[in-house]
Amino acid sequence: MEILNFIIPFIALLTIVVFVHEYGHYYFAKKYGVGVTDFSIGFGKELFGFNDKDKTRWKFCLIPLGGYVKFFGDRNVFSETEQRELINRYSSDDQKKLFVTKPLYQRSLIVFGGPLANFLLAILIFSSIYMFSGKDFTPAKISEIQENSPAAIAGLKVNDEIISIDGNKINSVLEVSTYINVSTKDDLLINILRNQEEFSYIIKPKKIISEDSLGNKISKKVIGIKISPINNEFNKKKLGPAKAIYYSINETWFVTKSTLKFVGAIFQGKGDSSQLGGPIRIAKVTGQVSQFGFVAFLSIMAYISISLGLINLFPIPLLDGGHLMFYAFEKILGRPLKQKTQEGFFRIGLILLFSLMIFATFNDLKDLGLF
């Protein structure tokens, strides 16, 4: 039964996030008159489905790890190989429904529509949370400093209020640990407010192996401070629509920017690659978070949605970003890449994705104590 507590929330989350992603492709495809034959959540054998008035088959399949939108007359969702041969197979009316006959900007928007929908979903979720549940604005006041810690050595004092870390404004006590740990720099620039005066400190955090609030082992940066709300009371406020959207866009941009910095640090050999996880870890964390309630579940859904949208924009063949890369070449060359060239890129993309999947799965199994 315990495993169901992880699998059911994970499948529910993945179904929603993947549906939104594929609907982004579907929306722009329909907008520009591209025929859609299949809208699938999952892969493999169809479990159940239905046909709509436009003869699109909406279906749920056996393996719920992804999904796809299949266009009329196209073996591959965004294939551009053998365009002329493909076009000549159809009547003039049917040719108008083919993806490959659409202008470059429309094809690009159809491809970009999936990641865009994921970012919009995250903004919608964050906005809803901030409007109906509230956003924390508790000042980040230091209540305790460990002896001989990086903070103590740098000169921080009890009752100092942290107002920014590496240029990121601190709006809540909950953001301090986040900004410390997403930094890819060796040293942190921390600005504090003391007796109405601003001071800046350069602090080198220590790296330790700790546990997060869910009991998972993580590599963590610490500077040796404790931050507690006054009288343990958090200053949580419900926001109006405009402010909620503003902070939601900021949060989405912050997660996107931090993820890109983390990926860049890994390629430079500075990032902690053990923090990369795959479906197993996502399922585990989703199950753990969902036990804290619906708001927590929505929050993790927003973060996963951002990750899915961002990863799909990486310029790797087989991903949306790979297709956008092909369209950039098409714009420059004035014609699509040759079939043989595309196939070569796709093989490289397949190897990259397969290698990443193996590495992430190994981290997941190691996290479970199986290695």
C-alpha positions as CSV (number, residue, x, y, z in Angstrom):
1,M,0.0,0.0,0.0
2,E,2.8,2.4,0.8
3,I,4.1,2.3,-2.8
4,L,0.7,3.4,-4.0
5,N,1.1,6.6,-1.9
6,F,4.0,7.4,-4.3
7,I,2.7,6.0,-7.6
8,I,-0.8,7.5,-7.6
9,P,0.2,11.2,-6.9
10,F,3.1,10.8,-9.4
11,I,0.8,9.5,-12.2
12,A,-1.8,12.2,-11.4
13,L,0.9,14.9,-11.5
14,L,2.5,13.6,-14.7
15,T,-0.8,13.2,-16.5
16,I,-1.7,16.8,-15.8
17,V,1.7,18.2,-16.7
18,V,2.0,16.1,-19.9
19,F,-1.5,16.9,-20.9
20,V,-0.9,20.6,-20.6
21,H,2.4,20.3,-22.6
22,E,0.7,18.4,-25.4
23,Y,-2.3,20.7,-25.4
24,G,0.1,23.6,-26.1
25,H,1.2,21.8,-29.3
26,Y,-2.4,20.9,-30.1
27,Y,-3.7,24.5,-29.5
28,F,-1.3,26.1,-32.0
29,A,-1.7,23.2,-34.5
30,K,-5.5,23.8,-34.6
31,K,-5.1,27.5,-34.6
32,Y,-3.0,27.3,-37.8
33,G,-5.2,24.6,-39.5
34,V,-2.9,21.6,-39.0
35,G,-4.8,18.3,-38.8
36,V,-4.4,16.3,-35.6
37,T,-5.0,12.5,-35.8
38,D,-3.9,11.5,-32.2
39,F,-3.7,13.2,-28.8
40,S,-2.1,10.6,-26.5
41,I,-1.3,10.6,-22.9
42,G,1.2,7.8,-22.4
43,F,2.8,5.3,-24.8
44,G,2.1,1.7,-25.9
45,K,-1.3,0.0,-25.9
46,E,-4.3,2.2,-25.7
47,L,-6.4,1.7,-22.6
48,F,-9.3,3.9,-23.5
49,G,-10.2,6.9,-25.6
50,F,-12.6,8.6,-27.9
51,N,-12.9,10.5,-31.2
52,D,-13.9,14.1,-31.3
53,K,-15.9,15.8,-34.1
54,D,-12.6,16.6,-36.0
55,K,-11.7,12.9,-35.9
56,T,-8.9,13.4,-33.5
57,R,-8.4,10.3,-31.3
58,W,-7.9,11.3,-27.7
59,K,-6.5,8.4,-25.8
60,F,-4.8,7.2,-22.6
61,C,-2.1,4.5,-23.1
62,L,-0.5,1.8,-20.9
63,I,2.8,3.5,-20.1
64,P,2.1,6.9,-18.5
65,L,5.6,8.4,-18.9
66,G,4.9,11.1,-21.5
67,G,2.6,11.7,-24.4
68,Y,2.4,13.0,-28.0
69,V,0.4,14.8,-30.6
70,K,0.4,13.2,-34.0
71,F,-0.3,15.4,-37.0
72,F,-2.2,14.5,-40.1
73,G,-0.1,12.7,-42.8
74,D,3.0,12.7,-40.6
75,R,4.8,9.7,-39.2
76,N,6.7,11.9,-36.8
77,V,5.2,14.7,-34.8
78,F,7.4,17.4,-36.3
79,S,9.1,15.5,-39.2
80,E,10.3,17.5,-42.2
81,T,12.0,14.7,-44.1
82,E,10.9,14.0,-47.7
83,Q,8.6,17.0,-47.7
84,R,7.9,17.2,-51.4
85,E,7.1,13.4,-51.6
86,L,4.8,13.7,-48.7
87,I,2.9,16.7,-50.0
88,N,2.4,15.1,-53.4
89,R,0.5,12.2,-51.8
90,Y,-2.4,14.4,-50.9
91,S,-5.1,16.5,-52.5
92,S,-4.9,20.3,-52.4
93,D,-7.5,20.4,-49.5
94,D,-5.6,17.8,-47.5
95,Q,-2.2,19.6,-48.2
96,K,-3.5,22.6,-46.2
97,K,-3.8,20.3,-43.1
98,L,-0.2,19.1,-43.4
99,F,2.3,20.5,-40.8
100,V,5.1,20.7,-43.3
101,T,3.2,23.1,-45.6
102,K,2.9,25.7,-42.9
103,P,5.1,28.8,-42.8
104,L,8.3,28.5,-40.6
105,Y,7.0,30.9,-37.9
106,Q,3.8,28.8,-37.5
107,R,5.7,25.5,-37.3
108,S,8.0,27.1,-34.7
109,L,5.0,28.3,-32.6
110,I,3.4,24.9,-32.7
111,V,6.6,23.3,-31.4
112,F,7.2,26.1,-28.8
113,G,3.5,25.8,-27.7
114,G,4.3,22.7,-25.5
115,P,7.0,24.3,-23.3
116,L,5.0,27.6,-23.3
117,A,2.0,25.8,-21.9
118,N,4.1,24.3,-19.1
119,F,5.4,27.7,-18.1
120,L,1.9,29.2,-18.1
121,L,0.7,26.2,-16.0
122,A,3.3,27.0,-13.4
123,I,2.4,30.7,-13.3
124,L,-1.3,29.8,-13.0
125,I,-0.6,27.4,-10.1
126,F,1.7,29.9,-8.2
127,S,-0.9,32.7,-8.8
128,S,-3.7,30.5,-7.4
129,I,-1.6,29.6,-4.3
130,Y,-0.7,33.2,-3.6
131,M,-4.3,34.4,-4.0
132,F,-6.1,31.7,-2.1
133,S,-3.5,30.3,0.3
134,G,-1.2,33.3,0.6
135,K,2.5,34.1,0.2
136,D,5.0,34.4,3.0
137,F,6.6,37.8,3.7
138,T,8.2,37.0,7.1
139,P,11.5,39.0,7.5
140,A,14.6,36.9,7.5
141,K,16.0,37.9,10.9
142,I,18.9,35.9,12.3
143,S,18.1,34.4,15.7
144,E,21.2,32.4,16.2
145,I,24.8,32.1,14.8
146,Q,27.0,29.0,15.3
147,E,30.4,29.5,16.8
148,N,33.3,29.6,14.2
149,S,30.8,29.2,11.4
150,P,31.2,31.1,8.0
151,A,28.6,33.6,9.1
152,A,30.4,34.2,12.5
153,I,33.8,34.6,10.8
154,A,32.4,37.0,8.3
155,G,30.9,39.2,11.0
156,L,27.1,38.6,10.9
157,K,25.2,39.2,14.1
158,V,22.0,38.1,15.8
159,N,19.0,40.3,14.8
160,D,20.6,41.1,11.4
161,E,18.0,41.0,8.7
162,I,19.1,39.4,5.5
163,I,17.7,41.5,2.6
164,S,19.5,40.0,-0.4
165,I,21.8,37.1,-1.5
166,D,23.8,37.5,-4.7
167,G,21.5,40.3,-5.8
168,N,18.3,38.3,-5.2
169,K,16.0,40.2,-2.9
170,I,14.8,38.2,0.1
171,N,11.0,38.6,0.6
172,S,10.6,35.7,3.0
173,V,12.5,33.8,5.6
174,L,11.8,30.7,3.5
175,E,13.9,32.0,0.6
176,V,17.3,32.2,2.5
177,S,18.2,28.6,2.3
178,T,17.0,28.4,-1.4
179,Y,19.2,31.3,-2.5
180,I,22.2,29.9,-0.7
181,N,21.8,26.5,-2.2
182,V,21.0,27.5,-5.8
183,S,24.1,29.7,-6.0
184,T,26.8,28.2,-8.3
185,K,29.5,30.6,-6.9
186,D,32.1,29.7,-4.3
187,D,31.3,32.8,-2.3
188,L,28.0,34.5,-1.5
189,L,27.4,38.2,-1.4
190,I,24.9,38.8,1.5
191,N,23.4,42.1,2.2
192,I,21.9,42.7,5.7
193,L,20.0,45.4,7.5
194,R,21.4,46.3,11.0
195,N,20.0,49.2,13.0
196,Q,18.5,50.7,9.7
197,E,21.9,50.5,8.0
198,E,22.9,48.3,5.1
199,F,26.0,46.1,5.3
200,S,27.5,43.7,2.7
201,Y,29.5,40.5,3.5
202,I,31.3,38.0,1.4
203,I,30.7,34.5,2.9
204,K,32.1,31.1,1.8
205,P,29.4,28.5,2.7
206,K,30.3,25.0,3.9
207,K,29.0,21.9,2.1
208,I,27.4,19.2,4.2
209,I,25.4,16.0,3.7
210,S,22.1,16.7,5.4
211,E,18.4,15.7,5.1
212,D,15.6,17.8,3.7
213,S,12.2,18.2,5.3
214,L,11.1,15.0,3.7
215,G,14.0,12.9,5.1
216,N,15.9,12.6,1.8
217,K,19.7,12.9,1.9
218,I,21.0,15.9,0.1
219,S,24.2,17.9,-0.4
220,K,23.6,21.2,1.2
221,K,25.4,24.6,1.6
222,V,25.2,26.2,5.0
223,I,26.7,29.4,6.6
224,G,25.9,28.5,10.2
225,I,22.8,30.7,11.0
226,K,19.3,30.0,12.3
227,I,16.4,32.1,11.2
228,S,13.2,32.0,13.1
229,P,10.0,34.1,12.7
230,I,9.3,36.3,15.7
231,N,7.1,34.3,18.2
232,N,7.1,31.6,15.5
233,E,4.5,33.5,13.6
234,F,4.8,33.7,9.8
235,N,3.6,36.8,8.0
236,K,1.5,35.2,5.2
237,K,-0.6,37.4,3.0
238,K,-3.2,36.7,0.3
239,L,-2.4,38.6,-2.8
240,G,-4.6,40.3,-5.4
241,P,-4.5,39.0,-9.0
242,A,-1.9,41.5,-10.3
243,K,0.6,41.0,-7.4
244,A,0.0,37.2,-7.5
245,I,0.9,37.1,-11.2
246,Y,3.9,39.3,-10.7
247,Y,5.4,37.1,-8.0
248,S,4.4,34.0,-10.0
249,I,6.4,35.2,-13.0
250,N,9.3,36.0,-10.8
251,E,9.2,32.5,-9.2
252,T,9.0,30.9,-12.7
253,W,11.9,32.9,-14.0
254,F,14.0,32.2,-10.9
255,V,13.5,28.4,-11.2
256,T,14.3,28.6,-14.9
257,K,17.4,30.7,-14.3
258,S,18.6,28.5,-11.4
259,T,18.1,25.3,-13.4
260,L,20.2,26.7,-16.3
261,K,23.0,27.8,-13.9
262,F,22.9,24.3,-12.3
263,V,23.2,22.6,-15.7
264,G,26.0,25.0,-16.8
265,A,27.9,24.3,-13.5
266,I,27.6,20.5,-14.2
267,F,29.1,20.9,-17.7
268,Q,31.9,23.0,-16.1
269,G,32.5,20.3,-13.5
270,K,31.5,22.5,-10.7
271,G,27.9,21.3,-10.1
272,D,26.8,18.3,-8.0
273,S,25.6,15.8,-10.5
274,S,24.3,13.5,-7.8
275,Q,21.4,15.9,-7.5
276,L,20.1,14.9,-11.0
277,G,17.1,12.6,-10.6
278,G,14.8,10.7,-12.9
279,P,11.2,9.4,-12.7
280,I,11.9,7.3,-9.6
281,R,13.1,10.2,-7.6
282,I,10.3,12.5,-8.9
283,A,7.8,9.8,-8.0
284,K,9.3,9.5,-4.5
285,V,9.4,13.3,-3.8
286,T,5.9,13.7,-5.3
287,G,4.5,11.1,-3.0
288,Q,6.2,12.6,0.0
289,V,5.1,16.2,-0.8
290,S,1.5,15.1,-1.5
291,Q,1.2,13.9,2.1
292,F,1.5,17.6,3.2
293,G,-1.7,18.5,1.5
294,F,-3.1,19.8,-1.8
295,V,-1.2,23.1,-1.8
296,A,2.1,21.3,-1.5
297,F,1.1,18.9,-4.3
298,L,0.3,21.9,-6.5
299,S,3.6,23.5,-5.7
300,I,5.6,20.4,-6.8
301,M,3.5,20.2,-9.9
302,A,4.4,23.8,-10.8
303,Y,8.1,23.1,-10.4
304,I,7.9,19.8,-12.4
305,S,6.0,21.7,-15.1
306,I,8.8,24.3,-15.4
307,S,11.4,21.6,-15.6
308,L,9.5,19.8,-18.3
309,G,9.1,23.0,-20.3
310,L,12.7,24.0,-19.9
311,I,14.2,20.6,-20.7
312,N,12.1,20.4,-23.8
313,L,13.7,23.6,-25.0
314,F,17.2,22.2,-24.9
315,P,18.6,22.0,-28.5
316,I,18.7,18.2,-28.5
317,P,17.1,16.3,-31.4
318,L,14.0,14.4,-30.3
319,L,13.1,17.3,-28.0
320,D,11.1,20.4,-29.0
321,G,14.3,22.5,-28.7
322,G,15.9,20.2,-31.3
323,H,13.2,20.9,-33.8
324,L,13.5,24.6,-33.1
325,M,17.2,24.2,-33.8
326,F,16.4,22.6,-37.2
327,Y,14.1,25.5,-38.0
328,A,16.9,27.9,-37.2
329,F,19.0,26.1,-39.7
330,E,16.2,26.2,-42.2
331,K,15.9,30.0,-41.8
332,I,19.6,30.4,-42.3
333,L,19.9,28.0,-45.2
334,G,16.6,28.8,-46.9
335,R,15.6,25.1,-46.9
336,P,15.1,22.3,-44.5
337,L,18.1,20.1,-43.6
338,K,18.5,16.9,-45.7
339,Q,17.0,13.7,-44.4
340,K,20.4,12.1,-43.8
341,T,21.6,15.1,-41.8
342,Q,18.5,15.1,-39.7
343,E,18.8,11.3,-39.1
344,G,22.4,11.8,-37.9
345,F,21.3,14.5,-35.4
346,F,18.5,12.3,-34.2
347,R,20.9,9.5,-33.5
348,I,23.1,11.8,-31.5
349,G,20.0,13.1,-29.6
350,L,18.9,9.5,-28.8
351,I,22.3,8.6,-27.4
352,L,22.4,11.8,-25.3
353,L,18.9,11.2,-23.9
354,F,19.5,7.5,-23.3
355,S,22.8,8.3,-21.5
356,L,21.1,10.9,-19.3
357,M,18.2,8.5,-18.5
358,I,20.7,5.8,-17.4
359,F,22.7,8.3,-15.3
360,A,19.5,9.8,-13.6
361,T,18.2,6.3,-12.9
362,F,21.5,5.3,-11.3
363,N,21.2,8.3,-9.1
364,D,17.7,7.4,-8.2
365,L,18.6,3.8,-7.3
366,K,21.6,5.1,-5.3
367,D,19.2,7.5,-3.5
368,L,17.1,4.4,-2.6
369,G,20.2,2.7,-1.1
370,L,20.4,0.1,-3.8
371,F,24.0,1.0,-4.8
